[in-house]
Amino acid sequence: MSLLPKSAKVDPNEIFDVIIIGLGPAAYSAALYAGRYVMKALVIGETPGGQLTEAGEVDDYLGLIKVNAQDMIRIFNSHIEEYNLPVILDTVEKYEKHGDLFVVKTKRKGEFKSKTIIVAVGVKRRKLNVPGEDQFTGRGVSYCSVCDAPLFKNREVVIVGGGDSALEGAELLSRYATKVYLVHRRDVFKGQPYYVEIVKQKKNVEFILNSTVTEIIGEKLVKAVKVKNLKTGEEKTLNVNGIFIEIGFEPPVEFAKVNGIETDSNGYIKVDEWMRTSTEGVFAAGDCTSTWLGFRQIITAVAQGSVAARSAYTFLNERQGKTN
């Protein structure tokens, strides 16, 4: 099984039932269900797996026990290949509505036409941008406490952040790790006060406030993290086995703006319970949406992708019924 989907040559004059924009779990799921609904579908995305490429081992997806993230991407590819769905590796810059059709414009491969669109472009996790971060991603550096906490049982870890996700992550990690250092650049938290109090009561959690991580050190895996106090300038090294970076996400604000999709106050694409956006015929799924903001998992993205495909299928059938 290949990590990359089979490249496809697509006739630019072909009209698809749905074009799925993205290549993360939500997009794969939407593609699978589009295939099962016998829709003529095209998938256009940049990176197979999306944020899965930043993961190491995945152990929170039902039925797949401690699977390597790269192997999971291969499984996803293999599954949609069963339905002979064409995949194009490219960047979608924008789409325009021409009558009943959408014209999707890509960076390199030109334009493609479709009756509906599913946006599954995901989000970008905010990074620390410190030495060692990229080198040890998936090898001790994690961006999802809920995903990876069990992998650090009886180890010492650092978690970075001051919002709900960092505090919730610290509480969860305290159940697995022997020691949790919570590093936050301020001495007050954005997270909800009750989360702060819960974490403060954990005997194996130590708060390191007014501080930032300056370097992540290791060999094959993370071995230590350097921390600097912003008030005193003092630096110290924490000997830990992992670091969880929970400092938020960058939603697809510009993509939504260019394409006229309504977003919430945080920049996430607004959808209803059937993944319908503010634009008729356009659906969205996965981390880019306004749903389940506090719980972003592979399994929830996959669920939304399937719903979006079903909604696109229903939309086309209803429209066809009106024209008959």
C-alpha positions in Angstrom: 0.0 0.0 0.0 1.3 3.4 -1.0 1.5 6.5 1.2 0.5 8.5 -1.9 -2.8 8.1 -3.7 -2.6 7.0 -7.3 -2.1 10.0 -9.5 -5.0 10.7 -11.8 -5.4 12.3 -15.2 -8.7 14.2 -15.2 -10.5 15.6 -18.2 -11.0 19.3 -17.4 -14.3 19.2 -19.2 -15.6 16.5 -17.0 -18.4 17.5 -14.6 -18.2 15.8 -11.2 -21.0 15.3 -8.7 -18.7 16.4 -5.9 -15.2 17.8 -5.5 -13.6 17.1 -2.1 -11.0 19.7 -1.1 -8.5 18.3 1.3 -6.6 15.0 2.0 -7.0 14.5 5.7 -9.2 11.9 7.5 -12.4 14.0 6.9 -11.6 14.2 3.2 -10.8 10.5 2.9 -14.1 9.6 4.7 -16.1 12.0 2.4 -14.5 10.3 -0.6 -15.2 6.8 0.6 -18.9 7.6 1.2 -19.1 9.5 -2.1 -17.9 6.3 -3.7 -20.4 4.2 -1.8 -23.2 6.5 -3.0 -21.9 6.0 -6.6 -21.2 9.7 -7.0 -18.7 10.9 -9.5 -16.1 12.4 -7.1 -12.7 14.1 -7.4 -10.4 14.6 -4.5 -7.9 17.5 -4.5 -5.5 18.0 -1.7 -1.9 18.9 -0.8 -0.7 16.4 1.8 -2.1 12.8 2.1 -3.1 12.4 5.7 -3.2 16.0 6.7 -2.3 16.4 10.4 -1.8 12.6 10.6 1.6 13.2 9.1 2.6 14.9 12.4 1.6 11.9 14.4 3.7 8.9 15.4 1.5 6.0 16.7 -2.3 6.2 16.6 -4.1 4.2 19.3 -7.5 6.1 19.5 -9.2 4.9 16.3 -11.6 2.0 16.8 -10.3 -1.2 15.4 -6.8 -0.1 14.7 -4.6 -0.9 17.7 -1.3 1.0 18.0 -1.0 1.6 14.3 1.7 3.8 12.8 0.2 7.0 11.4 1.9 6.4 8.0 0.4 3.0 7.8 -3.0 4.5 8.7 -2.7 6.9 5.7 -1.8 3.9 3.5 -5.0 2.2 4.7 -7.1 5.2 3.9 -5.5 5.4 0.4 -6.1 1.8 -0.2 -9.8 2.0 0.8 -10.7 4.9 -1.5 -8.7 3.2 -4.3 -11.3 0.4 -4.1 -13.8 2.9 -5.5 -11.5 4.2 -8.3 -11.8 7.7 -7.1 -9.3 10.1 -8.8 -7.0 12.1 -6.5 -5.0 15.2 -7.5 -2.2 16.5 -5.4 -2.5 20.2 -5.7 -3.6 23.3 -3.8 -7.1 24.7 -4.4 -6.9 28.5 -4.5 -10.5 29.3 -4.9 -13.8 28.2 -6.5 -16.5 30.2 -8.2 -20.2 29.5 -8.9 -21.2 29.5 -12.6 -24.9 28.7 -12.8 -25.5 25.3 -11.2 -21.8 24.4 -11.3 -18.8 25.3 -9.2 -15.5 25.9 -11.0 -12.6 24.9 -8.7 -9.3 26.6 -9.5 -6.0 24.9 -8.5 -2.5 26.2 -8.3 -0.9 23.9 -10.9 -3.4 21.6 -12.6 -6.0 24.1 -13.8 -9.8 24.2 -13.3 -12.3 21.5 -12.6 -16.1 21.5 -12.5 -18.5 20.1 -10.0 -22.1 20.2 -8.9 -21.2 20.3 -5.2 -18.2 20.8 -3.0 -17.0 19.4 0.3 -14.4 21.5 2.1 -12.2 19.4 4.3 -9.0 21.6 4.5 -8.4 21.1 8.2 -6.4 23.5 10.3 -2.8 24.2 11.1 -1.6 23.6 14.6 0.3 26.6 16.0 3.9 25.6 16.6 6.5 26.9 19.0 9.0 27.2 16.2 12.0 26.3 18.4 15.0 24.1 17.6 14.2 20.4 17.7 10.4 20.8 17.3 10.2 19.6 13.7 13.0 17.1 14.1 11.2 15.2 16.9 7.6 15.6 15.8 6.0 12.1 16.3 9.1 11.1 18.3 8.2 12.8 21.6 6.7 16.0 20.3 2.9 15.8 20.2 0.2 18.3 19.4 -2.7 16.2 20.8 -2.8 15.2 24.5 -6.0 13.2 24.1 -4.4 11.3 21.2 -1.0 10.5 22.7 -1.3 10.6 26.5 -1.4 6.8 26.9 1.9 6.5 25.1 3.7 8.3 27.9 2.6 6.1 30.8 5.1 6.2 33.7 7.2 8.9 32.0 7.9 12.6 32.5 6.4 15.1 30.1 6.0 18.9 29.4 2.8 20.4 28.2 2.8 23.9 26.8 -0.2 26.3 26.8 -2.7 28.2 28.9 -6.1 27.5 27.4 -8.6 24.8 27.9 -6.9 22.2 25.7 -3.6 22.6 27.6 -5.3 22.4 31.0 -7.4 19.4 30.0 -4.3 17.8 28.5 -2.4 18.4 31.8 -5.2 16.7 33.8 -5.3 13.7 31.4 -1.5 13.4 31.3 -1.4 13.4 35.1 -3.2 10.1 35.0 -0.5 8.5 32.9 2.8 10.3 33.5 4.8 10.3 36.7 5.5 14.0 36.3 3.9 16.8 34.2 5.4 20.2 33.8 2.9 22.8 32.6 4.7 25.6 30.9 2.8 28.8 30.2 4.1 32.2 29.1 1.9 34.1 31.5 0.9 33.7 35.2 -2.9 33.8 34.4 -4.7 31.3 32.2 -7.2 31.7 29.3 -8.7 28.4 30.3 -11.8 28.0 32.4 -11.1 28.5 36.1 -12.4 25.2 37.2 -9.9 23.5 34.9 -7.1 25.5 36.6 -8.3 24.4 40.0 -8.5 20.7 39.0 -5.0 20.8 37.6 -3.6 22.6 40.7 -4.8 19.8 42.8 -2.8 17.2 40.9 0.3 16.3 43.0 2.4 15.3 40.0 1.7 18.5 38.0 4.2 21.4 38.4 3.4 24.9 37.0 6.2 26.7 35.3 4.7 30.2 34.7 6.0 33.3 32.9 8.1 30.9 30.9 8.6 29.6 27.4 10.2 26.6 25.8 13.4 27.6 23.9 14.7 24.2 22.7 13.7 20.5 22.4 16.7 18.1 22.8 17.0 14.5 22.0 18.7 11.8 19.9 16.2 9.4 18.3 13.6 10.5 20.8 13.0 13.6 23.0 15.2 13.6 26.1 15.0 17.1 27.5 13.3 20.5 27.1 14.9 23.9 27.7 12.7 26.5 29.5 13.4 30.2 30.0 11.8 32.4 32.6 10.6 35.6 30.8 10.9 37.8 33.9 14.3 36.7 35.2 15.9 35.3 32.1 16.9 32.1 34.0 17.1 29.0 31.9 16.8 25.4 33.0 16.6 22.0 31.4 13.9 19.5 32.2 14.7 15.9 31.6 11.5 14.6 30.0 10.4 12.0 27.5 7.9 14.1 25.7 6.4 17.5 25.1 2.8 18.3 24.3 2.2 21.6 22.5 -1.3 22.8 23.0 -1.2 26.4 22.0 -4.2 26.4 19.6 -4.9 26.2 15.9 -4.9 28.5 12.8 -8.3 28.0 11.1 -8.7 28.5 7.3 -9.7 32.1 7.6 -8.4 33.3 4.2 -9.7 30.3 2.3 -13.2 30.9 3.8 -13.0 34.6 3.0 -11.9 34.2 -0.6 -14.7 31.7 -1.2 -17.4 33.6 0.7 -18.0 30.9 3.3 -19.4 32.2 6.6 -17.2 31.6 9.6 -17.7 31.9 13.4 -15.9 34.5 15.5 -12.8 32.2 15.7 -12.5 31.8 12.0 -13.9 28.3 11.7 -16.4 27.4 8.9 -20.0 27.5 10.1 -21.9 24.3 9.5 -25.2 22.8 10.7 -25.7 19.3 11.9 -25.7 18.0 8.3 -22.4 19.8 7.5 -24.1 22.4 5.3 -22.3 25.7 5.0 -23.8 29.1 4.3 -23.4 28.5 0.6 -25.9 26.2 -1.1 -24.2 23.1 -2.5 -21.1 23.6 -0.3 -20.5 21.3 2.7 -17.6 21.2 5.1 -16.2 18.6 7.4 -13.4 18.0 9.9 -11.2 20.4 11.9 -12.0 23.4 9.7 -15.6 23.5 10.9 -17.1 25.1 13.9 -18.4 21.9 15.4 -16.9 20.0 18.3 -14.1 22.6 18.7 -13.0 21.2 22.0 -12.6 17.7 20.8 -10.7 17.3 17.5 -10.0 13.6 16.8 -9.5 11.5 13.7 -12.7 9.6 14.5 -14.8 12.8 14.7 -13.3 14.1 11.5 -14.2 10.9 9.8 -17.7 11.0 11.1 -18.2 14.5 9.7 -16.8 13.5 6.3 -19.3 10.7 6.0 -22.2 13.1 6.9 -21.0 15.7 4.4 -21.0 13.1 1.6 -24.4 12.0 2.5 -25.7 15.6 2.5 -24.1 16.3 -0.9 -25.8 13.1 -2.3 -29.2 14.2 -0.8 -28.8 17.7 -2.2 -28.2 16.4 -5.7 -31.2 14.1 -5.5 -33.4 16.8 -4.3 -32.3 19.2 -7.0 -32.8 16.5 -9.6 -36.3 15.9 -8.3 -37.2 19.6 -8.6 -36.0 19.7 -12.3 -37.9 16.6 -13.3 
